[in-house]
Amino acid sequence: MKNEMMTPMQNMSKKMDSMHMTGNPDHDFAEMMIVHHQAAIEMAQTEIDSGKDTTIKKLAKRIIEDQTKEIEEMQQWLKNQH
């Protein structure tokens, strides 16, 4: 289980470390938060797939829903900036 939870975090760190920062805090925030939210979604899916506690599984489902919506909002904002 540890590897299943750590892999999204490690991948997130690698992606963030290799990102080119533009110097525009709005743009850089959106780009980095998309990566951050995707890792949270992957971790939440692992909880849904492997977890036992119904309260935490419900929270994980809510995280997936909320952060998926936020990713879409940030992607749309980024698209409108170009």
N, C-alpha and C positions, 0 to 999 in steps of 0.2 A: 504493500500500500504506500509506503514512504516514497518509492520511486514514482508511483502514479501521481502523487501530489507534487513532488519536487520537479518533475519534468516540465510542466507548464511554467513554473517559476524560473527555472534555469533557461528555458527557451526565451522567456520574456526578457530576462537580463541580457542575454546575447543580442537579441534584436534591438533593445534600447541602447546598448553599448555601441552598436554599429550604425545607429541612426545619425543622419546628417542634420544638425540643428541649423535652422535658418536664421536664428536671431529674432524672429518674430514670435513672441511668447504665446500668442493665441494659436498660431499654426503649430508650433512645437508642442504645446500642451495637448492639442487635439490628436496629433500623430502619436504621441507617447501614451495618451490615455486609451487609445484604441488598442494598442498592444497590451497594456495593463488589463483592460477589461476582458480581452480575449483570453488571457491567462486565467482570470477569475472564472470565466465561463467554463473553461476546460476543467478547472478544479471542482467547480460545482457539479459538472456532469459526472466526474469520478465519484463524488459523494452520492449522487443519485443512483449510480450504478452499483456502488459497493457499500454504502452506509446502511446502518440499521435503524437509527433514530428518526422517527417520523417528523419530529419538529425541525431537525437540521435538514432533512431532505426537502421539506416544504420551503425552508429558507433558501436552499440551493436552487430550487425551481424559480423562486422569486428573483434571485440574483441573475439567473440566466435571462429571464424575461426583461428585467430592468436594464441590465447592461447591454443586452442585444439592442434594445431600443436606443440607448445612449450611443452605442457604436454607430448606428444608422444616422443619428442626428449629427454626430461629429463628421462622418463621412460626407454627408450632405453639405455641411458647412464648408468643409475643405473643397468639395467640388465647386461650390459657389464662389470660392476665392480665386479660382483660376480663370 
